[in-house]
Amino acid sequence: MKKILFILGFCGLAGAADAQEVKDVKGNVLAYITRSTISDKNQNTLCVFQIDGRIVDKMGNTIGYMEGFRERYDYLDKDRKLKASYYFEDGGVKNEQGQRVGSIPMATGPIIKAGNVIATMDNVEPMWAAAYFFMFKYQEKQ
């Protein structure tokens, strides 16, 4: 599994060096995703995805985990309790009870939560966006 995470991390590093923007439906920037770092609209680091699967805050404290499988990624809190899963095949996102709560079907396009388009992205890795919107409990009012 570490090899899979390393390869994905490397692919993220090999991607565009500039931050990709995630925008709300009105076109306002919500977040920036650069390599495997997620920053808020003011470019303050929210989290960094480590090669070993840990998700750390800007101080390096573990705030969660991401475990990759062939067809999905599981996002766990710092106590290793499942919070959400992202499925590559259909772009679906399920909560800890296995209920579909949204979807991010492609790297470019809509982010859907509770049946509504809540944001759009252009060339952003869907698994990072899934962590932002479904693990970190994004609030539409931001």
N, C-alpha and C positions, 0 to 999 in steps of 0.2 A: 504494500500500500504506500510506503514511503516513496517508492519509485514513481507511482502514479502522481502523488502530490508534487514531487520534484519536477516531473515533466510538465504538469500543469502550471507550476510556479514559473518554470523556465519559459513556457509559452507566453505567460503573462508578461515576463520581462522582455521577451522578444517582440511583443506587440508594440503598438504605438506608444511613443514616449510621452506624448502629450496626454493630459487628462481628458477622458471622455465624460461628457456631461449627461446627467440624468435630469430631465425637466418635467415639471408638472404639466397638466393639460393646457395651462395658459402660457406655457413657454418659459416659466421662471425656473432657474437652475435650483435643483434640490441638493445635488451631490455631484462630486467628481470622483471618478474611479481611474486611478493611475496604477498600472501594473496590478499589484494585489493589495493596494491601499484604497480605502474609502474615506473621503473627506466630505465635510458638510459644505453647504453653499458658500461659507466664508473661508473655505479651504483649511479648516481645522481638522486634523486627523481624527477620525472616529475609530478606525481599526485597521490592523494590518494582518493579513493571512500569512502565517509562517509555513515553511516547507514541512514541518512536522505535524501540521494539522491544527495547531493552536491558532486562535484568533486573539490578538492582543490589542490593548488600548495604546494610546500614545506614550504611556509611561512603561510599556512592556508587561503590564499585568494581564494575565490570562482572563479573558472574559467569555470565552467559549471555544468550541472545537468544530472543525469541519472534517467529516470523514467521507472519502470518496469511494464509490463503487462503480461498476461498469455502467450502470444505467441511471445512477442517481447520486446526489450529495445529501448527506444528513448534516444538519446544523444542530449542535448541542450547546446547552448553556455551560457555565463553568463547573457545574456539578455533574456534567455529562448526561443530563436529561434531554431527551429529544425535544426540539422546539419546532422544526420544520424540515421538509425534504423537498429537493428540487429534482425533477425527473427530466432527463435529456430527451427521451423519445417524443414526448408531447409538450414539453415545456411546462408541465403542471407543477404546482406547489401544493403540498399537503401539510396540514398541521400535525401536532403530536398524536392526535387521535386517528390519523389517517384520512381525514376529510379534506377534500379538495377546497382550497381557500383562494386560489388564484392561478395565474399563469404568466409566464414570460416565454412566449413561443420562439423568439428569435433574438439575435444580438442587436438588431435594429427593429424598432417597432414599439408596440404598447406593452405596458405592465398592467395587468388586470388583477384587481383584488375585489372580492365579494361581487363579482360580475360587472364592475365598473372600471373603465380605464382611469388609472390614477396618475400615470406618468408615461413618458416616452423616453426612449434611449436610442442612440445612434452608435452602433459598433461597440457596444459594451458587453463584456462577458456575462451571460445570463446568470451564472452561478454566483457571481459577486452581487449582482442586483438582487437576486433572491435573498441573499443574506441581509442586505440593507432593508428591503421592504418587508420581509417576513420574519426574520429573526430579531432584528432590533426594533421591532414594533413601530415602524414609521407611522407618523400621524399626518393625515391629509392637511391639517391646519398649518403645518410648518410653512 
